[in-house]
Amino acid sequence: MTATTFDEERAPRDLGKILETAGVYAALSLLALQTIYPLLWVLFGSLKTKGGMMNNIWGPPRSLELSNYSEAWRIAGMGDRILNSLTVTALALVVLVVVATPCAYALARLRFRGRAIVLAVIVGAMLVPPQVMAIPLFVVAAKLKMVNSLFGISIIYAATSLPLSVFILRSFFLTLPTELEDAARVDGASRLDILVKVMLPLARPGMALVTIFAFIEIWNDFFLAFLLLRQPAVQTIPLGLVAFFQQYDSLWNLYFAALMMTTLPVILIFVLMQRQFIAGITAGATKG
């Protein structure tokens, strides 16, 4: 085979590989644009005047109206509602991690009668949306005096996020080597010592993954907050945004400013924990 013939055969393969790579990059670019542009659109709208929003809906602002953020903060009462959301989210995450971690470890490592049934119940609970349980949930919450209570709704949020969190952490614990536990047991460590001192440091990516998922779900939740938080003093951000939009539906620039203020914490959490998030995703996918 001559060099000319070899080059002629390799050329179609190289061209096909180039076209395949170009197609992948084009698809990823389109997906990135679809994901990023709505956020940029809200950011652009939050920096425009009311007239600029009507005359230039899709483009960037011609001048930066930073006063929109202070106006939205004042009119929508963002300070109190952000504090309420932070309180609810922090309490729920603490309860969730403290409860889900030992439960997941027990399902991954302990052998006890009924373990398969417990796991099946957890998987089944993941398939039940909170809307289906709205009436019994409200009745139980009212009897336990959890209505209009930040602590009460935090417990409920932790309970609704528990099945998915246990399932994710169990899959992560299964990827960790059992030899480390055997070595700690030989040194005289108890089961609790093994969990706290050996497994938890290794399980940080999985816990970060659970924390990010639960944070986004709790921070953005409207349904349970609308169901259980009736008094304005205890309402969270999603309820405040709906009330703000209903009262000032023509002030889109201020509404977008309020949206940006509520979106920034989610972006910040993901940026700070992205390494653990990616590690948790990849580790949980290797073994289940």
C-alpha positions as CSV (number, residue, x, y, z in Angstrom):
1,M,0.0,0.0,0.0
2,T,1.5,3.3,-1.0
3,A,1.5,6.5,1.1
4,T,-1.0,8.1,-1.3
5,T,-3.5,5.3,-0.9
6,F,-3.1,5.3,2.9
7,D,-3.8,9.1,3.0
8,E,-6.9,8.7,0.8
9,E,-8.3,6.0,3.2
10,R,-7.5,8.0,6.3
11,A,-9.0,11.3,5.0
12,P,-12.6,10.1,5.3
13,R,-12.1,8.8,8.8
14,D,-10.5,12.1,9.9
15,L,-13.3,14.1,8.3
16,G,-15.9,12.0,10.0
17,K,-14.2,12.4,13.4
18,I,-14.0,16.2,12.8
19,L,-17.7,16.3,12.0
20,E,-18.6,14.2,15.0
21,T,-16.6,16.5,17.3
22,A,-18.1,19.6,15.8
23,G,-21.6,18.1,16.2
24,V,-20.9,17.4,19.9
25,Y,-19.6,20.9,20.6
26,A,-22.5,22.4,18.7
27,A,-25.0,20.4,20.8
28,L,-23.1,21.4,24.1
29,S,-23.0,25.0,23.0
30,L,-26.8,25.0,22.4
31,L,-27.4,23.4,25.7
32,A,-25.2,25.9,27.5
33,L,-26.9,28.8,25.8
34,Q,-30.3,27.4,26.7
35,T,-29.2,27.1,30.4
36,I,-27.3,30.4,30.8
37,Y,-29.3,32.8,28.7
38,P,-32.5,32.8,31.0
39,L,-30.2,33.7,33.9
40,L,-28.6,36.4,31.9
41,W,-32.0,37.7,30.8
42,V,-33.1,38.0,34.4
43,L,-29.9,39.7,35.2
44,F,-30.3,42.2,32.3
45,G,-33.9,42.9,33.3
46,S,-32.9,43.6,36.9
47,L,-30.6,46.4,35.7
48,K,-33.0,48.2,33.5
49,T,-35.6,50.9,34.1
50,K,-39.3,50.1,33.7
51,G,-39.3,51.9,30.3
52,G,-36.1,50.2,29.3
53,M,-37.6,46.8,30.1
54,M,-40.6,47.5,27.9
55,N,-38.6,48.9,25.0
56,N,-35.6,46.4,25.1
57,I,-36.9,43.1,26.5
58,W,-34.3,40.7,25.3
59,G,-31.1,42.7,25.0
60,P,-28.6,44.0,27.6
61,P,-29.3,47.2,29.5
62,R,-28.1,50.5,28.1
63,S,-27.4,51.8,31.6
64,L,-27.1,50.0,35.0
65,E,-30.0,50.7,37.4
66,L,-28.5,49.3,40.6
67,S,-31.2,51.1,42.6
68,N,-33.6,48.3,41.5
69,Y,-32.1,46.0,44.0
70,S,-32.6,48.3,46.9
71,E,-36.1,49.1,45.8
72,A,-37.0,45.4,45.4
73,W,-35.4,44.7,48.8
74,R,-37.6,47.4,50.5
75,I,-40.9,46.8,48.6
76,A,-40.8,43.0,48.7
77,G,-39.5,42.8,52.3
78,M,-36.6,40.6,51.2
79,G,-34.7,40.9,54.4
80,D,-37.2,39.1,56.6
81,R,-38.0,36.5,54.0
82,I,-34.4,35.7,53.2
83,L,-33.8,35.3,56.9
84,N,-36.8,33.0,57.2
85,S,-35.6,30.9,54.2
86,L,-32.1,30.7,55.6
87,T,-33.4,29.6,59.0
88,V,-35.7,26.9,57.5
89,T,-33.1,25.6,55.1
90,A,-30.3,25.4,57.6
91,L,-32.4,23.6,60.2
92,A,-33.8,21.2,57.6
93,L,-30.3,20.4,56.3
94,V,-28.9,19.8,59.7
95,V,-31.7,17.4,60.6
96,L,-31.5,15.7,57.2
97,V,-27.8,15.0,57.3
98,V,-27.8,13.9,60.9
99,V,-30.7,11.4,60.3
100,A,-29.9,10.3,56.7
101,T,-26.2,9.5,57.2
102,P,-26.6,6.7,59.9
103,C,-29.7,5.3,58.2
104,A,-27.8,5.0,54.9
105,Y,-24.8,3.5,56.6
106,A,-26.9,0.9,58.3
107,L,-28.6,-0.1,55.0
108,A,-25.3,-0.3,53.3
109,R,-23.3,-2.2,55.9
110,L,-25.5,-3.9,58.5
111,R,-27.3,-7.2,57.8
112,F,-30.6,-7.4,59.6
113,R,-34.0,-8.9,58.9
114,G,-36.3,-6.7,56.8
115,R,-33.5,-4.7,55.3
116,A,-34.8,-5.2,51.8
117,I,-38.3,-4.2,52.9
118,V,-36.9,-1.0,54.4
119,L,-35.1,-0.2,51.2
120,A,-38.2,-0.9,49.1
121,V,-40.2,1.5,51.3
122,I,-37.6,4.2,50.9
123,V,-37.6,3.8,47.1
124,G,-41.4,3.8,47.1
125,A,-41.4,7.0,49.2
126,M,-39.3,8.7,46.6
127,L,-42.1,8.2,44.1
128,V,-44.8,9.9,46.2
129,P,-45.0,13.7,45.6
130,P,-45.9,16.0,48.5
131,Q,-49.0,17.2,46.7
132,V,-50.6,13.8,47.2
133,M,-50.2,14.0,51.0
134,A,-51.3,17.7,51.2
135,I,-54.5,17.1,53.3
136,P,-53.2,14.5,55.8
137,L,-49.9,16.4,56.1
138,F,-51.8,19.6,57.0
139,V,-54.0,17.8,59.5
140,V,-51.0,16.2,61.2
141,A,-49.0,19.5,61.1
142,A,-51.9,21.4,62.7
143,K,-52.3,18.8,65.5
144,L,-48.6,19.0,66.2
145,K,-48.7,22.8,66.0
146,M,-46.3,22.9,63.1
147,V,-48.4,25.4,61.1
148,N,-46.8,28.9,60.9
149,S,-43.7,27.5,62.6
150,L,-40.3,27.7,61.0
151,F,-39.0,24.8,63.1
152,G,-42.1,22.7,62.2
153,I,-41.7,23.2,58.4
154,S,-38.0,22.5,58.7
155,I,-38.7,19.1,60.2
156,I,-41.2,18.4,57.4
157,Y,-38.7,19.5,54.7
158,A,-36.1,17.1,56.2
159,A,-38.7,14.3,56.2
160,T,-39.7,14.9,52.5
161,S,-36.0,14.9,51.5
162,L,-35.0,11.9,53.6
163,P,-35.8,9.0,51.1
164,L,-33.7,10.4,48.3
165,S,-30.9,11.4,50.6
166,V,-30.7,7.9,52.2
167,F,-30.8,6.3,48.8
168,I,-27.9,8.5,47.5
169,L,-25.8,8.1,50.6
170,R,-26.4,4.3,50.7
171,S,-25.1,4.1,47.1
172,F,-22.0,6.1,48.1
173,F,-21.3,4.0,51.2
174,L,-21.3,0.9,49.1
175,T,-18.4,2.3,47.0
176,L,-16.2,2.7,50.1
177,P,-13.8,-0.3,50.8
178,T,-14.8,-2.5,53.7
179,E,-11.1,-3.1,54.5
180,L,-11.0,0.2,56.3
181,E,-13.8,-0.8,58.6
182,D,-12.2,-4.2,59.3
183,A,-8.9,-2.5,60.2
184,A,-10.6,-0.1,62.6
185,R,-12.6,-3.0,64.2
186,V,-9.3,-4.8,64.8
187,D,-8.0,-1.8,66.6
188,G,-11.0,-1.9,68.9
189,A,-13.2,0.8,67.3
190,S,-17.0,0.5,67.8
191,R,-19.5,0.7,65.0
192,L,-20.2,4.4,66.0
193,D,-16.5,5.2,66.0
194,I,-16.1,3.6,62.6
195,L,-19.0,5.7,61.2
196,V,-17.8,9.0,62.7
197,K,-14.0,8.7,62.5
198,V,-13.5,6.5,59.4
199,M,-16.5,6.7,57.1
200,L,-17.8,10.2,57.4
201,P,-14.5,11.9,56.3
202,L,-14.6,9.6,53.2
203,A,-18.4,10.3,52.6
204,R,-18.0,14.1,52.3
205,P,-18.7,14.1,48.5
206,G,-21.9,12.1,49.0
207,M,-23.0,14.4,51.8
208,A,-22.2,17.4,49.7
209,L,-24.3,15.9,46.9
210,V,-27.3,15.4,49.3
211,T,-26.8,18.9,50.7
212,I,-26.9,20.6,47.3
213,F,-30.0,18.7,46.1
214,A,-31.9,19.3,49.4
215,F,-30.8,23.0,49.5
216,I,-32.1,23.7,46.0
217,E,-35.4,21.8,46.7
218,I,-36.0,23.5,50.1
219,W,-34.9,27.0,49.1
220,N,-37.2,27.1,46.0
221,D,-40.2,25.2,47.5
222,F,-43.5,27.0,47.2
223,F,-46.1,24.2,47.8
224,L,-45.3,23.2,51.4
225,A,-44.5,26.8,52.3
226,F,-47.9,27.9,50.9
227,L,-49.6,25.1,52.7
228,L,-48.1,25.6,56.2
229,L,-46.9,29.2,56.4
230,R,-49.9,31.5,56.5
231,Q,-48.6,34.4,58.5
232,P,-46.6,37.0,56.6
233,A,-44.0,37.2,59.4
234,V,-42.9,33.6,58.8
235,Q,-43.2,33.4,55.0
236,T,-40.2,32.4,52.9
237,I,-38.8,33.8,49.7
238,P,-41.1,31.9,47.2
239,L,-44.2,33.2,49.0
240,G,-42.8,36.7,49.1
241,L,-42.1,36.7,45.4
242,V,-45.6,35.6,44.5
243,A,-47.1,38.2,46.8
244,F,-44.8,40.9,45.3
245,F,-45.7,39.9,41.7
246,Q,-49.4,39.9,42.5
247,Q,-49.2,43.4,43.9
248,Y,-46.7,45.0,41.5
249,D,-47.1,42.9,38.3
250,S,-46.0,45.8,36.1
251,L,-42.6,46.4,37.8
252,W,-40.8,43.6,36.0
253,N,-37.4,45.2,36.5
254,L,-37.9,45.1,40.3
255,Y,-39.3,41.6,40.2
256,F,-36.2,40.4,38.2
257,A,-34.0,42.1,40.8
258,A,-35.8,40.2,43.6
259,L,-35.3,37.0,41.5
260,M,-31.6,37.6,41.2
261,M,-31.2,38.1,44.9
262,T,-32.9,34.8,45.6
263,T,-30.9,32.9,42.9
264,L,-27.5,34.1,44.0
265,P,-27.3,31.8,47.1
266,V,-28.1,28.7,45.0
267,I,-25.3,29.6,42.5
268,L,-22.9,30.4,45.4
269,I,-23.6,27.0,47.1
270,F,-23.0,25.2,43.9
271,V,-19.8,27.0,43.1
272,L,-18.4,26.5,46.6
273,M,-19.3,22.7,46.6
274,Q,-18.9,21.9,42.9
275,R,-15.9,19.6,43.5
276,Q,-17.7,17.6,46.1
277,F,-20.8,17.6,43.9
278,I,-19.0,16.1,40.9
279,A,-17.1,13.6,43.1
280,G,-20.4,12.5,44.7
281,I,-22.0,12.1,41.3
282,T,-19.2,10.0,39.8
283,A,-18.7,7.9,43.0
284,G,-22.4,7.1,43.3
285,A,-22.5,6.0,39.7
286,T,-19.7,3.4,40.0
287,K,-21.5,1.0,42.3
288,G,-25.0,0.7,43.6
